[in-house]
């Protein structure tokens, strides 16, 4: 989230969109089940890590966590008029896919300083079966720099929201499971980052295996 944004205005619009659009769709249209809300720290820096199978995932995840979450989004999305303003409103900031984008890391740390949680999809991109097979180290690195715990979250069913060839979301059943927080790495040593990243992936995949 850029520092020149007004946090009060951004948060007001964020919550207005969440409660008027996102939450009703999740709870009614998608018949959402949410487990583990009590595991979410409501104060302090927090890095939310999740699997990823749908463009709807950031909206769903933010609604379930119960506090504003800012997300990395591929920089191409910020070139689309209207969409750019919409995703920025919902806390998104650009990242160059496939590279170690220092500006994205700085943006994530700025979000944490501003009181938002930082949301990161552990695989870095969508997977067709929603499982994490090649987790990236970015979330653990940001957690280490910010001394922020990681919150593992599993999204089940979102890969079925959009059918190929259709732009209309299907009313599939969704389940969100929120795990217990995982301590931030004590340093930015690569071996420690890899160990924490792998633990996050295992927890998320394990929750996903529980199904509906």
Residue frames as qw, qx, qy, qz and C-alpha x, y, z in Angstrom:
[[0.000, 0.889, 0.459, 0.000, 0.00, 0.00, 0.00],
 [0.418, 0.513, -0.048, 0.748, 1.64, 3.26, -1.05],
 [0.347, -0.322, -0.500, 0.725, 2.46, 5.61, 1.82],
 [0.077, -0.007, -0.083, -0.994, 0.59, 8.51, 0.17],
 [0.402, -0.439, -0.692, -0.408, -2.76, 6.81, 0.64],
 [0.348, -0.427, 0.329, -0.767, -4.99, 7.99, 3.45],
 [0.144, 0.018, -0.975, 0.165, -5.39, 4.94, 5.73],
 [0.316, 0.269, 0.603, -0.681, -8.67, 6.13, 7.26],
 [0.589, 0.424, -0.141, -0.674, -10.35, 6.59, 3.87],
 [0.415, 0.311, -0.821, -0.239, -8.88, 3.38, 2.48],
 [0.007, -0.034, -0.942, 0.334, -10.04, 1.34, 5.46],
 [0.452, 0.327, 0.395, -0.730, -13.53, 2.83, 5.35],
 [0.625, 0.424, -0.345, -0.557, -13.96, 1.97, 1.66],
 [0.249, 0.260, -0.933, 0.002, -12.35, -1.43, 2.21],
 [0.175, 0.145, 0.855, -0.466, -14.86, -2.36, 4.89],
 [0.541, 0.397, 0.137, -0.729, -17.79, -0.92, 2.92],
 [0.570, 0.381, -0.599, -0.415, -16.95, -3.14, -0.06],
 [0.133, 0.155, -0.962, 0.183, -16.30, -6.15, 2.14],
 [0.245, 0.226, 0.772, -0.542, -19.60, -6.03, 4.02],
 [0.547, 0.467, 0.101, -0.687, -21.80, -4.96, 1.09],
 [0.685, 0.489, -0.414, -0.347, -20.41, -7.30, -1.58],
 [0.357, 0.408, -0.836, 0.083, -17.78, -9.85, -0.52],
 [0.224, -0.117, 0.828, -0.500, -19.23, -11.19, 2.74],
 [0.712, 0.244, 0.286, -0.593, -22.78, -11.71, 1.37],
 [0.699, 0.457, -0.471, -0.284, -21.42, -13.56, -1.69],
 [0.218, 0.359, -0.879, 0.226, -19.21, -15.79, 0.44],
 [0.293, -0.027, 0.771, -0.565, -21.85, -16.63, 3.04],
 [0.664, 0.366, 0.356, -0.547, -24.89, -16.97, 0.77],
 [0.679, 0.585, -0.288, -0.338, -23.88, -17.53, -2.86],
 [0.483, 0.463, -0.739, 0.084, -20.88, -19.75, -2.09],
 [0.857, -0.427, -0.204, -0.203, -22.31, -21.26, 1.13],
 [0.376, 0.594, -0.570, 0.426, -18.99, -20.57, 2.80],
 [0.825, -0.521, -0.205, 0.074, -17.82, -22.50, 5.84],
 [0.229, 0.748, -0.415, 0.465, -15.09, -20.88, 7.92],
 [0.863, -0.422, -0.243, 0.138, -13.11, -22.69, 10.59],
 [0.726, -0.128, -0.164, 0.655, -10.44, -21.34, 12.93],
 [0.081, 0.843, 0.119, 0.519, -11.34, -17.65, 13.07],
 [0.607, -0.795, 0.007, 0.005, -10.25, -17.67, 16.70],
 [0.826, -0.133, 0.132, 0.531, -6.66, -18.26, 15.52],
 [0.405, 0.674, 0.156, 0.598, -6.39, -14.82, 13.90],
 [0.392, -0.373, -0.294, 0.788, -4.40, -12.24, 15.90],
 [0.152, 0.870, 0.454, 0.119, -6.40, -9.03, 15.75],
 [0.089, -0.979, 0.153, 0.096, -3.48, -6.73, 16.52],
 [0.483, -0.580, 0.553, 0.353, 0.14, -6.47, 15.50],
 [0.337, 0.534, -0.593, -0.500, 1.90, -7.31, 12.23],
 [0.743, 0.062, 0.645, -0.167, 0.74, -10.50, 10.52],
 [0.214, 0.386, -0.692, -0.571, 1.64, -12.31, 7.31],
 [0.786, 0.183, 0.420, -0.414, -1.27, -14.36, 5.95],
 [0.057, 0.384, -0.819, -0.423, -0.16, -17.24, 3.72],
 [0.742, 0.257, 0.420, -0.456, -2.49, -19.37, 1.62],
 [0.475, 0.139, 0.762, 0.418, -2.90, -21.66, -1.35],
 [0.248, 0.535, -0.082, -0.803, -4.25, -20.09, -4.53],
 [0.375, 0.205, 0.854, 0.297, -6.56, -21.37, -7.29],
 [0.174, 0.754, 0.595, 0.219, -8.85, -18.47, -8.24],
 [0.190, 0.422, 0.019, 0.886, -8.86, -14.73, -8.87],
 [0.506, -0.680, -0.258, -0.464, -11.53, -14.57, -6.17],
 [0.753, -0.207, -0.496, 0.379, -9.11, -15.79, -3.49],
 [0.260, 0.169, -0.309, 0.899, -7.88, -12.39, -2.21],
 [0.422, -0.381, -0.093, -0.817, -11.44, -11.16, -1.63],
 [0.821, -0.327, -0.426, -0.195, -12.53, -14.39, 0.06],
 [0.687, -0.055, -0.484, 0.540, -9.47, -14.64, 2.25],
 [0.074, 0.275, -0.228, 0.931, -9.65, -11.02, 3.41],
 [0.582, -0.408, -0.195, -0.675, -13.29, -11.42, 4.34],
 [0.856, -0.274, -0.439, -0.016, -12.61, -14.54, 6.41],
 [0.576, 0.107, -0.457, 0.669, -9.57, -13.29, 8.30],
 [0.350, -0.802, -0.473, 0.099, -11.51, -10.46, 9.89],
 [0.283, -0.769, 0.070, 0.568, -8.91, -7.72, 9.45],
 [0.502, 0.820, -0.129, -0.243, -7.70, -5.78, 6.40],
 [0.770, -0.183, 0.484, 0.374, -5.26, -7.75, 4.27],
 [0.316, 0.806, -0.286, -0.411, -3.10, -6.21, 1.52],
 [0.897, 0.097, 0.412, 0.128, -1.95, -8.47, -1.32],
 [0.188, -0.420, 0.605, 0.650, 0.79, -8.68, -3.88],
 [0.705, 0.558, 0.388, -0.201, -0.75, -8.68, -7.37],
 [0.660, 0.127, 0.423, 0.608, 0.98, -9.15, -10.70],
 [0.121, -0.450, 0.047, 0.884, 1.98, -5.80, -12.13],
 [0.033, 0.199, 0.704, 0.681, 0.04, -6.38, -15.37],
 [0.134, -0.668, -0.731, 0.027, -3.23, -5.88, -13.48],
 [0.203, -0.687, -0.215, 0.664, -2.23, -2.32, -12.60],
 [0.111, -0.150, 0.480, 0.857, -2.23, -1.39, -16.30],
 [0.073, -0.477, -0.798, -0.361, -5.97, -2.02, -16.63],
 [0.178, -0.288, 0.084, -0.937, -8.12, 1.10, -16.03],
 [0.699, -0.389, -0.078, -0.595, -10.76, 0.80, -13.29],
 [0.920, -0.160, -0.342, 0.100, -9.38, -2.60, -12.24],
 [0.493, 0.303, -0.398, 0.712, -6.23, -0.82, -11.07],
 [0.245, -0.456, 0.226, -0.825, -8.21, 1.53, -8.84],
 [0.831, -0.329, -0.181, -0.410, -10.36, -1.32, -7.54],
 [0.887, -0.077, -0.372, 0.263, -7.54, -3.62, -6.49],
 [0.304, 0.355, -0.376, 0.800, -5.57, -0.74, -4.98],
 [0.505, -0.483, 0.052, -0.714, -8.64, 0.11, -2.92],
 [0.931, -0.292, -0.118, -0.185, -8.66, -3.45, -1.64],
 [0.594, -0.708, 0.370, 0.095, -5.03, -3.19, -0.57],
 [0.909, 0.235, 0.196, 0.285, -3.20, -4.66, -3.60],
 [0.086, -0.856, 0.368, 0.352, 0.30, -3.60, -4.59],
 [0.786, 0.549, -0.239, -0.150, 2.25, -4.62, -7.72],
 [0.608, -0.488, 0.598, 0.184, 4.91, -7.31, -7.96],
 [0.458, 0.561, -0.578, -0.376, 6.97, -8.48, -10.93],
 [0.960, -0.075, 0.177, -0.205, 6.15, -12.15, -11.36],
 [0.936, 0.224, -0.061, 0.263, 9.15, -14.47, -11.42],
 [0.447, 0.523, -0.310, 0.656, 11.58, -12.01, -9.88],
 [0.479, -0.451, -0.506, 0.557, 12.72, -10.91, -6.44],
 [0.073, 0.738, 0.254, 0.621, 10.94, -7.57, -6.53],
 [0.370, -0.107, -0.499, 0.776, 12.43, -5.42, -3.77],
 [0.229, -0.197, -0.033, -0.953, 9.77, -2.75, -4.26],
 [0.682, -0.338, -0.498, -0.416, 7.05, -5.34, -3.52],
 [0.635, -0.234, -0.597, 0.430, 8.84, -6.39, -0.35],
 [0.135, 0.024, -0.260, 0.956, 9.08, -2.75, 0.71],
 [0.447, -0.277, -0.278, -0.804, 5.38, -2.30, -0.06],
 [0.713, -0.334, -0.612, -0.076, 4.48, -5.33, 2.05],
 [0.485, -0.179, -0.501, 0.694, 6.53, -4.00, 4.96],
 [0.091, -0.141, 0.027, -0.985, 4.84, -0.59, 4.57],
 [0.598, -0.357, -0.479, -0.535, 1.43, -2.29, 4.75],
 [0.675, -0.318, -0.601, 0.287, 2.43, -4.01, 7.96],
 [0.274, -0.044, -0.306, 0.911, 3.62, -0.67, 9.39],
 [0.294, -0.195, -0.165, -0.921, 0.25, 0.86, 8.47],
 [0.498, -0.059, 0.600, -0.623, -1.68, -1.78, 10.40],
 [0.827, 0.259, -0.229, -0.443, -2.75, -4.01, 7.51],
 [0.783, -0.213, 0.574, 0.108, -1.91, -7.70, 7.43],
 [0.229, 0.564, -0.608, -0.510, 0.16, -8.76, 4.42],
 [0.875, 0.159, 0.388, -0.241, -1.40, -11.54, 2.34],
 [0.140, 0.590, -0.710, -0.358, 0.86, -13.74, 0.23],
 [0.955, 0.154, -0.002, -0.253, -0.01, -16.81, -1.84],
 [0.635, -0.553, 0.510, 0.177, 2.72, -19.25, -0.99],
 [0.758, 0.222, 0.507, 0.344, 3.08, -20.71, -4.48],
 [0.164, -0.413, 0.242, 0.863, 3.18, -17.25, -6.02],
 [0.362, 0.126, -0.501, -0.776, 0.62, -18.18, -8.67],
 [0.801, -0.021, 0.172, -0.573, -2.56, -20.22, -9.09],
 [0.062, -0.219, 0.966, 0.121, -2.49, -24.01, -9.16],
 [0.513, -0.105, -0.554, -0.647, -5.30, -26.04, -10.79],
 [0.641, -0.323, -0.696, -0.009, -5.82, -28.35, -7.79],
 [0.361, -0.842, 0.019, -0.400, -5.27, -25.62, -5.15],
 [0.873, -0.403, -0.035, 0.272, -2.33, -27.51, -3.63],
 [0.029, -0.924, 0.374, 0.072, 1.05, -25.97, -2.89],
 [0.970, 0.117, 0.038, 0.208, 3.87, -27.88, -4.58],
 [0.629, 0.271, -0.072, 0.726, 6.60, -25.26, -5.03],
 [0.287, -0.901, -0.286, 0.153, 6.34, -22.72, -2.19],
 [0.430, 0.657, -0.115, 0.609, 8.30, -19.49, -2.54],
 [0.562, -0.221, -0.472, 0.642, 10.37, -17.89, 0.23],
 [0.049, 0.501, 0.091, 0.859, 8.94, -14.35, -0.03],
 [0.577, -0.672, -0.266, -0.381, 6.42, -14.69, 2.78],
 [0.816, -0.405, -0.221, 0.347, 8.99, -16.04, 5.22],
 [0.500, 0.197, -0.041, 0.842, 11.44, -13.31, 4.22],
 [0.182, -0.606, -0.140, -0.761, 8.88, -10.57, 4.85],
 [0.740, -0.602, -0.269, -0.131, 7.88, -12.19, 8.15],
 [0.770, -0.176, -0.199, 0.580, 11.52, -12.31, 9.23],
 [0.286, 0.338, 0.008, 0.897, 12.13, -8.66, 8.35],
 [0.362, -0.556, -0.132, -0.737, 8.93, -7.50, 10.07],
 [0.022, 0.106, -0.857, 0.504, 9.19, -9.97, 12.97],
 [0.637, 0.017, 0.034, -0.770, 5.60, -10.91, 12.12],
 [0.512, -0.025, 0.850, -0.120, 4.04, -14.35, 12.68],
 [0.263, 0.100, -0.701, -0.656, 2.64, -16.26, 9.71],
 [0.605, 0.142, 0.520, -0.586, -1.00, -17.32, 9.60],
 [0.038, -0.072, 0.893, 0.443, -1.63, -20.39, 7.37],
 [0.580, 0.327, 0.316, -0.676, -5.00, -20.48, 5.61],
 [0.248, 0.054, 0.898, 0.358, -6.47, -23.12, 3.30],
 [0.516, 0.334, -0.021, -0.789, -9.00, -22.26, 0.61],
 [0.320, 0.068, 0.938, 0.117, -11.01, -25.29, -0.55],
 [0.401, 0.600, 0.689, -0.062, -13.26, -25.24, -3.62],
 [0.124, 0.784, -0.017, -0.608, -12.27, -21.92, -5.19],
 [0.182, -0.265, 0.735, 0.597, -10.80, -23.60, -8.27],
 [0.189, 0.417, 0.866, 0.203, -14.38, -24.39, -9.32],
 [0.116, 0.643, 0.326, -0.683, -15.72, -20.82, -9.20],
 [0.392, 0.655, -0.249, -0.596, -15.01, -20.01, -12.84],
 [0.819, 0.183, 0.535, 0.103, -15.54, -22.61, -15.54],
 [0.335, -0.232, 0.521, 0.750, -13.37, -22.36, -18.63],
 [0.076, 0.337, 0.652, 0.675, -15.09, -20.27, -21.28],
 [0.278, -0.783, -0.513, -0.216, -17.41, -18.53, -18.81],
 [0.188, 0.409, -0.297, 0.842, -17.03, -15.27, -16.90],
 [0.600, -0.529, -0.086, -0.594, -19.92, -15.95, -14.50],
 [0.057, -0.374, 0.829, -0.411, -18.94, -17.28, -11.06],
 [0.622, -0.214, -0.704, -0.267, -20.56, -20.61, -10.24],
 [0.553, -0.608, 0.196, -0.535, -22.23, -21.08, -6.81],
 [0.725, 0.112, -0.655, 0.181, -19.79, -23.74, -5.65],
 [0.702, -0.698, -0.135, -0.025, -19.43, -24.63, -1.97],
 [0.397, 0.645, -0.429, 0.492, -16.35, -23.11, -0.36],
 [0.778, -0.580, -0.201, 0.133, -14.52, -23.96, 2.85],
 [0.248, 0.758, -0.372, 0.475, -11.87, -21.82, 4.53],
 [0.835, -0.447, -0.252, 0.199, -9.69, -23.24, 7.30],
 [0.071, 0.864, -0.316, 0.386, -7.45, -20.98, 9.38],
 [0.826, -0.070, -0.464, 0.312, -4.58, -22.65, 11.20],
 [0.553, -0.770, -0.092, 0.305, -2.56, -21.62, 14.24],
 [0.203, 0.944, -0.260, -0.017, 0.08, -18.95, 13.79],
 [0.906, 0.068, -0.057, 0.414, 3.62, -20.00, 12.93],
 [0.406, -0.778, 0.067, 0.475, 6.49, -18.02, 14.46],
 [0.447, 0.873, -0.187, -0.060, 8.47, -15.79, 12.13],
 [0.847, 0.204, -0.217, 0.440, 11.97, -16.92, 11.17],
 [0.521, -0.759, -0.069, 0.385, 14.51, -15.51, 13.61],
 [0.249, -0.552, 0.414, 0.680, 16.78, -14.47, 10.73],
 [0.641, 0.623, -0.107, -0.435, 16.86, -14.19, 6.95],
 [0.247, -0.401, 0.858, 0.204, 19.18, -17.18, 6.66],
 [0.540, 0.193, -0.548, -0.609, 18.04, -19.17, 3.62],
 [0.336, -0.036, -0.939, 0.057, 17.90, -22.53, 5.42],
 [0.080, 0.291, 0.682, -0.666, 15.64, -21.09, 8.10],
 [0.439, 0.313, -0.089, -0.838, 13.44, -19.38, 5.53],
 [0.483, 0.130, -0.769, -0.398, 13.10, -22.69, 3.67],
 [0.181, -0.134, -0.922, 0.315, 12.21, -24.58, 6.86],
 [0.235, 0.356, 0.469, -0.774, 9.47, -22.11, 7.85],
 [0.465, 0.309, -0.359, -0.748, 8.14, -21.96, 4.28],
 [0.397, 0.045, -0.895, -0.198, 7.93, -25.74, 4.08],
 [0.012, -0.245, -0.818, 0.520, 6.11, -25.88, 7.42],
 [0.374, 0.359, 0.143, -0.843, 3.55, -23.36, 6.16],
 [0.490, 0.236, -0.613, -0.573, 3.02, -25.39, 2.97],
 [0.275, -0.048, -0.957, 0.080, 2.56, -28.63, 4.89],
 [0.140, 0.312, 0.645, -0.683, 0.03, -27.08, 7.27],
 [0.445, 0.369, -0.087, -0.811, -1.97, -25.52, 4.42],
 [0.476, 0.175, -0.763, -0.401, -1.98, -28.70, 2.33],
 [0.134, -0.110, -0.934, 0.313, -2.97, -30.70, 5.40],
 [0.298, 0.368, 0.453, -0.755, -5.96, -28.46, 6.05],
 [0.479, 0.344, -0.383, -0.711, -6.91, -28.59, 2.38],
 [0.296, 0.085, -0.941, -0.140, -6.92, -32.39, 2.53],
 [0.179, 0.220, 0.771, -0.570, -9.71, -32.19, 5.13],
 [0.022, 0.383, 0.752, 0.535, -12.06, -31.10, 2.32],
 [0.297, -0.564, -0.302, -0.709, -15.48, -29.61, 2.85]]
